[in-house]
Amino acid sequence: MRSHWIDNPPLSPQDSDRLDQLYQSLSRESRLFLGYPCNQVFDYRPLYRFMDFPMNNVGDPFLASNYHLNTLELEREVLEIFRQLTQAAENEVWGYVTNGGTEGNHYGLFLARELFPEGMVYYSQDAHYSIDKILRALGLKNIMIRSDEQGRMDLDDLRETLRIHRDVPPILCVTIGTTMKGAVDDVVGIRQIFSDLAITRHYIHADAALGGMIMPFIETPPPWNFAAGIDSIAISGHKMIGSPMPCGVVLARKQYVDRIAQSVEYIDTLDTTLSGSRNAITPLFLWYAFHTVGIEGFQRMVPECLAVADYAIDQLNDLDRQAWRHPYSNTVVFDRPPQTLTHRWQLACQGPLSHLITMPHVTRSQIDQFIAEMKQSTAPLLPSVTAVAPCEAHIADHGEEIILVGGTEKPLLTDISVALASAGISIEALSAAKVDQGSVIRLQVSDRDRALTLLNQTLNGGRSYGQACELGSDKAADILSLVDYQAVSDEALLVELEDQAGSLATLMKQCRDQDIVIRSVRLLWRGKQRALVEIATSEPEKLRALTVKILELGPEPTISAPAP
C-alpha cells in the first residue's frame, strides 16, 4: 500500500544494471547448487501482495496483541502441523516460527538453562557449528562427545562422561541429520544411559533442521521426536519445504515455556520468544506450502529425493569416490574432489570429505553434468608436452582450467588478478600453492581464450609465451629444483620426477604394491629434465612416506610432500 505523497524516483541506470547483474549471477549460480540443504522449488508469487504491509508477529503466537498487522492465526496452523509431524500430544507443546535452525537451537538450550542453571551440555563433534556459539552466548558448561565414523554421537564416550559427571543434570543436544553426514543420534540409547545411571533430571533438545522434514515421510525412521522422549526441537523451513528467506520452527514442552513467560504492557501480550519483533511473512510462506504442496506432496517428494541420492551414489562409485548415505538421509558423502569442482558446484567440504544433498530441485541430469565434469577433472592427465626452458611463468591450458607455474621475482597472484580485473574477466575458481621460491596457481575464468592471451602478455613482459621461453633468463626461478611443495588440495601431493620414460610408472607400481589408491594424476609442468606431477589419493600420508622411502633407496622420484 503506497501513500499518496510517496513517489520514489526510479533507480539510476547504473543501479538498475547492478540489480540486473545480481539477478543474472544468482540465476546462474542456482543451477549449480548441490552442496547445501535448501529447496529451490517454490512459487510464492500469489503472496507478494502481502509485502505491502509492515506485518509483525510480535509476542506469543497463541495470544492476541495490540499489533494487529500480523499472521498469528496462520502461524498457529503451521505449528499444529509440526506438532503432528513430531508426534507431540495435543496441548503438550508450544512453539513459534523462527528465523532458522540456529534460533530454534538457541531457544531450546535457553529453556534447558532456565530449567537446569547448573546443568552440563553434551553434544557431538558432528553437531552444527551454531551449538558452540550458542553455548558461549548462554554461558553453559559443556563437553563435546566424540562421533563415530558415521557421524553419530558415540554412546560409549557419552556413558563414561555422564558417569563421571552424574551429579550434574545433563542437557543433551542431539542431532537429527548431522550437517556433514546426515547422521541421527540415538535418542533411545541416550535415554537408556540415563536409566542405567539412575539420572532422573535431564533435558534433550533435538536439532532437526533438515531431518525434521524427512523423518515423518520415510518408512521405519529411527526414534527422533517427542514420542521418543525429547523436550524441544528445531526444524528449518527453508530446507525441505523451501523459502526465499531462512525460517523454521521451534517446539518445546509447554510446561517449560511457562517458566519463562513475561507480561509486556507495551504490546499487551506475553513475551515468550527470543526475539521481540518477529517475521510475519515466513509463517505465511509455510502455511501456503502446506496448503499447496501438502503433506501428500512431501510424502512423494522425500522418497524421490532419496532415489536421486541413490542415483548419485551409483554414479560417484563408478568413479571410485567411496560414496554413501544413511538410509534416512539425502546427504551423499564422498571423497573430496578438486577445489575447482567444490567451488563451482558449491559443495560443502570437511577434511577429506565432500557432500552433495539431493534436495527437490536436484535432478538426475544435474548429477550427470557434475559427474561428467568430475571425470574430466580427475582422469589421469598425462599429455605429451615438449620440454621447455625455465621462464618467468609457465601457462598450461587444460580444458577449462588454466595452470600457472612461476617464481617469486614477480608477485604472480597480484599480477594475475589485476590484469584480469582490468580486462573485465572474472575469476570463477582459484587455488594457489606457495613455495619458498615459486608458486603454482590454478584458475577458471569467464573468458578463457582472452585470459590466456592476456596472461601470456602480462606475465612475460609483453612477449608471447614461446618467445619468453626461447629468451630464457638467468634470474628466472627454477622451481622444479625445490623439494617441499605444498599440496594443491587437501587430498593431493605435488611430486617432482625425473623427466624420462618410466619415472611415473615406477612410482605407480610402488603405490600399487603398497595398496595406495590413486584417484588422479595431473602433469603440471615439464622442463629442464624434471616434471611436476599432482597426485590425488585418499592416503596422502602413505604416499608421502613412500616417496621419502624411495628417496632413501634411489634417485627417483626426487620428492613430493605437502608442507605441514
C-alpha positions in Angstrom: 0.0 0.0 0.0 1.6 3.2 -1.2 0.7 6.6 0.4 -0.4 9.3 -2.0 2.5 11.6 -1.1 5.3 9.0 -1.6 6.6 9.0 -5.1 10.0 7.3 -5.2 12.2 8.3 -8.2 13.3 5.4 -10.4 16.8 3.8 -9.9 19.6 5.3 -11.9 20.7 3.3 -14.9 23.9 2.2 -13.0 21.9 0.9 -10.1 19.4 -0.9 -12.4 22.4 -2.5 -14.1 23.8 -3.7 -10.8 20.5 -5.3 -9.9 20.3 -7.0 -13.3 23.8 -8.3 -12.9 23.0 -9.6 -9.4 19.9 -11.4 -10.7 21.8 -12.9 -13.6 24.5 -14.1 -11.2 22.0 -15.7 -8.8 20.2 -17.3 -11.7 23.5 -18.8 -12.9 24.6 -20.0 -9.5 21.3 -21.5 -8.7 21.8 -24.0 -11.5 25.0 -25.2 -9.8 23.6 -25.6 -6.2 24.3 -29.1 -5.0 26.0 -28.9 -1.6 23.6 -27.2 0.8 20.1 -28.2 2.0 17.9 -25.5 0.6 15.0 -26.4 -1.6 14.7 -24.1 -4.6 11.3 -25.5 -5.8 8.7 -23.0 -4.6 6.5 -20.3 -6.0 5.1 -17.7 -3.6 4.1 -15.1 -6.1 0.4 -15.2 -5.0 1.7 -13.9 -1.6 3.7 -10.9 -2.9 0.8 -8.5 -2.3 1.2 -9.0 1.5 4.6 -7.3 1.2 2.6 -4.0 1.1 2.1 -4.2 4.9 4.5 -3.8 7.8 3.5 -7.0 9.4 5.0 -8.2 12.6 4.2 -11.3 14.7 5.4 -9.7 17.9 4.9 -11.7 21.1 3.4 -15.1 21.8 1.7 -16.6 18.7 -1.1 -18.0 20.8 -2.1 -14.7 22.3 -3.6 -11.5 20.8 -1.6 -8.2 21.0 -2.1 -4.5 20.2 -0.2 -5.0 16.9 -3.0 -6.1 14.6 -0.9 -6.3 11.3 0.1 -10.0 11.8 -0.3 -13.5 10.6 -0.6 -15.2 14.0 -3.6 -17.2 13.1 -1.8 -18.8 10.2 1.3 -19.3 12.3 -0.7 -21.3 14.8 -2.0 -23.5 12.0 1.6 -24.1 10.9 2.7 -25.0 14.4 -0.2 -27.5 14.7 1.0 -29.3 11.5 4.5 -29.5 13.0 3.1 -30.8 16.3 1.5 -33.7 14.4 4.7 -34.4 12.4 6.8 -34.5 15.6 4.2 -36.8 17.3 3.6 -34.5 20.3 0.5 -34.9 22.3 -2.2 -32.3 21.9 -1.7 -29.3 24.3 1.7 -30.8 25.3 3.9 -28.4 23.3 4.2 -24.7 22.5 6.2 -23.1 19.7 6.8 -20.3 17.2 8.1 -19.7 13.8 11.8 -18.7 14.0 14.4 -17.1 11.7 16.0 -20.5 11.2 17.6 -23.5 12.9 20.1 -21.5 14.9 17.4 -19.5 16.7 15.5 -22.8 17.3 18.6 -24.4 18.9 19.2 -21.2 20.9 15.7 -21.3 22.3 15.8 -25.0 23.2 19.1 -24.6 25.1 17.8 -21.4 26.7 14.8 -23.3 28.1 17.2 -26.0 29.3 19.4 -23.5 31.1 16.4 -21.9 32.8 15.3 -25.4 34.0 18.8 -26.5 35.0 21.1 -23.5 35.5 23.8 -25.8 36.9 23.4 -28.2 34.0 26.1 -29.6 31.7 25.5 -29.6 27.9 26.7 -32.7 25.9 26.8 -32.5 22.1 28.7 -34.4 19.4 31.7 -33.3 17.4 29.4 -33.5 14.3 26.8 -31.1 15.8 26.0 -27.9 13.9 28.5 -25.1 14.3 25.9 -22.9 15.9 25.8 -25.1 19.0 29.2 -23.9 20.2 28.3 -20.3 19.6 25.0 -20.7 21.5 26.7 -22.3 24.5 29.1 -19.4 24.7 26.2 -16.9 24.5 24.3 -18.7 27.2 27.3 -19.3 29.4 26.5 -23.0 29.7 29.1 -25.5 30.8 29.6 -28.1 28.1 31.5 -31.2 27.0 31.9 -32.3 23.4 31.3 -36.1 22.8 33.2 -37.7 20.0 31.4 -39.1 17.0 31.7 -42.5 15.3 32.8 -42.8 11.7 29.2 -42.5 10.5 28.7 -39.1 12.3 26.6 -40.3 15.3 27.3 -39.4 18.9 29.5 -42.2 20.4 27.3 -43.6 23.2 30.2 -45.3 24.9 32.0 -42.0 25.3 28.8 -40.4 26.4 28.1 -43.1 29.0 31.6 -42.7 30.6 31.4 -38.9 30.6 28.0 -38.9 32.2 29.1 -41.4 34.8 31.9 -39.1 35.8 29.6 -36.1 36.0 26.4 -37.9 37.1 25.8 -35.3 39.9 25.2 -32.6 37.3 21.9 -32.6 35.3 22.7 -33.4 31.7 21.4 -31.3 28.8 21.7 -33.4 25.6 21.8 -31.6 22.3 21.2 -34.4 19.8 21.3 -34.0 16.0 18.6 -35.4 13.7 20.6 -35.3 10.5 24.1 -34.0 11.1 25.4 -31.2 8.9 28.1 -33.1 7.0 26.9 -36.8 7.1 23.2 -36.7 7.8 23.5 -39.0 10.8 20.8 -39.3 13.5 21.9 -39.5 17.1 20.5 -42.4 19.1 17.8 -40.8 21.3 16.6 -44.2 22.7 20.2 -45.2 23.5 20.7 -41.9 25.3 17.6 -42.3 27.4 18.7 -45.9 28.2 22.0 -44.5 29.6 20.0 -42.1 31.8 18.1 -45.1 33.1 21.2 -47.2 33.6 22.9 -44.4 35.6 19.7 -43.5 37.5 19.8 -40.0 36.1 16.3 -38.6 36.6 16.9 -34.9 36.0 17.8 -34.3 32.3 16.8 -32.4 29.2 17.1 -33.4 25.5 17.0 -30.8 22.7 16.9 -32.1 19.1 18.5 -30.1 16.2 16.4 -31.5 13.3 17.0 -28.7 10.9 16.9 -30.9 7.8 15.9 -34.3 9.3 12.7 -32.9 10.8 11.0 -32.8 7.4 12.5 -36.1 6.2 11.8 -38.5 9.1 7.9 -38.1 9.0 7.9 -39.2 5.3 10.1 -42.4 5.3 9.3 -45.9 6.4 10.7 -47.0 9.8 12.7 -43.9 10.8 14.9 -44.1 13.9 13.2 -42.6 17.0 13.7 -38.9 16.9 10.8 -36.8 18.2 8.6 -36.2 21.2 7.3 -39.7 21.1 11.0 -40.8 21.6 11.3 -38.5 24.7 12.8 -35.2 23.5 11.9 -32.0 25.3 12.4 -29.5 22.4 13.1 -29.5 18.7 14.2 -27.1 16.0 13.2 -27.7 12.3 14.1 -25.5 9.4 11.5 -24.2 6.9 13.8 -23.1 4.1 15.4 -26.5 3.7 13.0 -29.3 2.6 9.9 -27.0 2.5 11.6 -24.2 0.6 11.5 -20.5 1.2 13.2 -17.4 -0.3 14.4 -16.5 3.2 15.7 -18.6 6.1 13.0 -19.7 8.6 12.0 -22.5 10.8 10.0 -23.6 13.9 10.8 -24.5 17.4 8.6 -26.6 19.6 9.1 -27.3 23.3 7.1 -28.9 26.1 4.7 -26.2 27.3 5.4 -26.8 31.0 9.0 -25.5 30.4 7.9 -22.5 28.4 5.5 -21.3 31.1 8.5 -20.9 33.4 10.0 -18.0 31.3 6.8 -16.2 30.1 6.8 -12.5 31.0 3.9 -10.0 30.5 4.8 -6.9 28.4 2.3 -4.0 28.7 3.8 -2.2 25.7 2.5 -4.9 23.3 -0.3 -6.2 25.7 0.8 -9.8 25.4 3.3 -12.3 26.8 6.9 -12.3 25.8 7.8 -16.0 25.3 10.1 -15.9 22.3 13.8 -15.0 21.9 13.2 -12.1 19.5 10.8 -9.1 20.1 9.6 -8.3 16.6 9.2 -11.5 14.5 8.9 -12.2 10.8 5.2 -12.4 9.8 5.9 -13.3 6.1 7.6 -16.7 6.8 4.6 -18.2 8.6 2.6 -17.1 5.6 5.0 -18.9 3.3 5.0 -22.1 5.4 1.2 -22.1 5.6 1.0 -21.7 1.8 3.4 -24.6 1.2 1.4 -26.9 3.5 -1.9 -25.9 1.7 -0.5 -26.3 -1.9 2.2 -28.9 -1.8 0.5 -30.5 1.2 1.5 -33.5 3.3 0.8 -35.8 0.4 3.2 -33.8 -1.7 6.0 -34.2 0.8 5.2 -37.9 1.0 6.0 -38.1 -2.7 8.9 -35.6 -2.6 11.1 -37.1 0.1 11.3 -40.6 -1.4 12.2 -39.1 -4.8 15.0 -37.1 -3.1 16.3 -40.3 -1.7 16.1 -42.0 -5.1 18.1 -39.3 -6.7 20.6 -39.6 -3.8 21.0 -43.3 -4.7 21.5 -42.5 -8.3 24.2 -40.0 -7.4 25.9 -42.7 -5.2 25.9 -45.2 -8.1 27.5 -42.6 -10.4 30.1 -41.5 -7.9 31.1 -45.0 -7.0 31.6 -45.8 -10.7 34.4 -43.2 -10.3 35.7 -44.9 -7.1 34.7 -41.9 -4.9 33.5 -44.0 -1.9 30.0 -42.5 -1.9 27.4 -43.4 0.7 24.4 -42.1 2.7 22.4 -43.0 5.7 19.1 -44.8 4.8 17.1 -41.9 6.1 19.2 -39.1 4.7 19.5 -37.4 1.3 23.1 -36.3 2.1 25.5 -38.1 -0.1 29.0 -38.3 1.3 32.0 -39.0 -0.9 35.7 -38.4 -1.3 36.5 -34.7 -1.8 37.0 -33.7 -5.4 39.3 -31.0 -6.7 38.7 -27.4 -5.4 37.6 -26.3 -8.9 34.6 -28.6 -8.6 33.8 -27.9 -4.9 33.7 -24.2 -5.7 31.8 -24.4 -9.0 29.1 -26.7 -7.6 29.1 -25.1 -4.1 29.9 -28.4 -2.3 30.3 -28.4 1.4 33.6 -29.9 2.5 35.2 -31.2 5.7 38.7 -32.6 5.6 38.9 -35.4 3.0 35.1 -35.5 2.5 32.6 -33.6 0.5 28.8 -34.0 0.3 26.0 -33.2 -2.1 22.4 -33.0 -0.9 19.7 -34.1 -3.3 17.0 -31.5 -2.4 13.8 -31.4 -4.5 15.4 -29.1 -7.1 18.4 -31.5 -7.8 17.8 -33.6 -10.9 19.5 -36.6 -12.4 20.6 -34.5 -15.3 22.4 -32.2 -12.9 24.1 -35.2 -11.3 25.1 -36.4 -14.8 26.6 -33.0 -15.5 28.5 -32.9 -12.3 29.8 -36.5 -12.9 30.9 -35.6 -16.4 32.9 -32.6 -15.0 34.4 -34.8 -12.3 35.5 -37.4 -14.9 37.2 -34.6 -16.8 38.9 -33.1 -13.7 40.1 -36.4 -12.1 41.0 -38.5 -15.1 44.8 -39.1 -15.4 46.1 -36.3 -17.5 49.5 -37.2 -19.0 49.7 -35.1 -22.1 52.7 -35.1 -24.4 54.4 -31.8 -23.6 57.6 -30.5 -25.2 60.2 -29.8 -22.6 60.7 -26.0 -22.1 63.4 -23.9 -20.7 62.8 -22.1 -17.4 60.9 -18.8 -17.7 59.2 -16.2 -15.5 55.8 -18.0 -15.7 54.6 -21.2 -17.4 51.0 -21.2 -18.5 49.3 -24.6 -19.2 45.8 -24.8 -20.6 43.9 -27.9 -19.5 40.4 -27.6 -20.8 38.5 -25.1 -18.7 41.4 -24.8 -16.2 44.5 -22.6 -16.6 47.6 -23.6 -14.6 50.4 -21.2 -13.9 53.8 -22.2 -12.5 56.1 -19.3 -11.7 58.9 -17.9 -9.5 59.0 -15.2 -6.8 60.7 -12.4 -8.8 57.2 -11.0 -9.5 54.0 -11.1 -7.4 52.3 -13.7 -9.6 48.9 -13.7 -7.9 48.7 -10.0 -7.8 49.7 -9.6 -11.4 47.1 -12.2 -12.5 44.2 -10.6 -10.5 45.0 -7.1 -11.6 45.4 -8.0 -15.2 42.2 -10.0 -15.4 40.2 -7.4 -13.5 41.4 -4.6 -15.8 40.1 -6.6 -18.8 36.8 -7.3 -17.1 37.5 -11.1 -16.9 36.0 -12.7 -13.8 37.9 -15.4 -11.8 35.4 -18.1 -11.2 37.6 -20.6 -9.3 41.2 -20.2 -8.0 43.7 -22.2 -5.9 47.3 -21.4 -5.2 50.1 -23.4 -3.7 53.0 -21.3 -2.5 56.6 -22.5 -2.0 59.8 -20.8 -0.9 60.9 -19.8 -4.4 57.8 -20.3 -6.5 54.1 -20.9 -6.8 51.5 -23.0 -8.6 48.2 -21.3 -9.4 45.1 -22.9 -10.9 42.1 -20.9 -12.0 39.0 -20.9 -14.1 37.8 -17.6 -15.7 34.8 -16.3 -17.5 36.7 -15.8 -20.8 39.4 -18.4 -21.1 40.8 -17.6 -24.6 41.1 -13.9 -23.9 42.6 -14.7 -20.5 45.3 -16.9 -22.0 46.3 -14.2 -24.4 46.3 -11.5 -21.7 48.3 -13.6 -19.2 50.9 -14.5 -21.7 51.4 -10.8 -22.5 51.3 -9.7 -18.9 53.4 -12.4 -17.3 56.1 -12.5 -20.0 56.8 -8.8 -20.4 54.6 -8.3 -23.5 56.2 -11.2 -25.4 54.4 -14.3 -26.3 54.9 -17.4 -24.1 57.0 -19.1 -26.8 59.3 -16.1 -27.2 59.7 -15.8 -23.4 60.8 -19.4 -23.1 63.2 -19.0 -26.0 64.9 -16.0 -24.5 65.2 -17.6 -21.0 66.6 -15.7 -18.1 69.5 -16.1 -15.7 67.2 -14.8 -13.0 64.3 -17.0 -13.9 63.2 -19.2 -10.9 63.8 -22.9 -11.4 61.1 -24.0 -9.0 61.5 -27.6 -10.0 64.7 -27.8 -8.1 62.7 -27.4 -4.9 61.7 -30.3 -2.6 59.0 -29.2 -0.2 55.9 -28.2 -2.2 52.6 -27.6 -0.5 49.6 -29.7 -1.5 47.4 -28.1 -4.2 44.4 -29.5 -2.5 43.7 -31.3 0.8 44.0 -34.7 -0.9 46.8 -34.1 -3.3 50.6 -34.0 -3.2 53.0 -32.4 -5.7 55.6 -34.8 -6.8 58.8 -34.0 -8.6 60.1 -36.7 -11.1 63.0 -37.2 -13.5 61.5 -36.3 -16.9 62.4 -39.6 -18.5 60.5 -42.7 -19.6 59.5 -44.9 -16.7 59.7 -42.4 -13.8 55.9 -42.2 -13.3 55.4 -45.9 -14.0 58.0 -46.7 -11.2 56.1 -44.6 -8.7 52.7 -46.0 -9.7 54.0 -49.6 -9.3 55.3 -48.8 -5.9 51.8 -47.3 -5.0 50.1 -50.4 -6.2 52.5 -52.6 -4.2 51.7 -50.6 -1.1 47.9 -50.6 -1.7 47.8 -46.8 -2.2 44.7 -46.0 -4.3 45.5 -43.2 -6.8 42.5 -41.1 -7.7 44.0 -38.8 -10.2 47.4 -37.8 -11.7 47.9 -34.5 -13.4 51.1 -33.4 -15.1 51.6 -29.7 -14.3 54.9 -28.9 -15.9 57.9 -30.4 -17.7 61.2 -28.7 -18.2 65.0 -28.9 -17.6 64.8 -32.8 -17.3 62.3 -32.5 -14.5 58.5 -33.0 -14.3 56.0 -31.7 -11.7 53.0 -34.0 -11.1 50.0 -33.6 -8.9 48.8 -36.9 -7.4 45.5 -37.2 -5.5 44.9 -40.0 -3.1 42.8 -40.8 0.0 46.0 -41.8 1.7 48.4 -38.8 1.3 50.4 -39.8 4.4 51.2 -43.2 3.0 52.2 -41.6 -0.3 54.4 -39.1 1.4 56.1 -41.9 3.4 56.5 -43.9 0.2 58.2 -41.1 -1.7 60.6 -40.5 1.3 61.4 -44.2 1.3 62.1 -44.2 -2.4 64.3 -41.2 -1.9 66.4 -43.2 0.6 66.7 -46.1 -1.8 67.3 -44.4 -5.1 67.3 -41.2 -7.1 63.7 -41.3 -8.4 61.3 -39.7 -7.7 63.2 -36.9 -6.2 60.5 -36.0 -3.6 57.0 -34.8 -3.0 55.3 -33.7 0.1 52.9 -31.0 1.2 54.0 -28.5 3.8 52.9 -29.4 7.3 
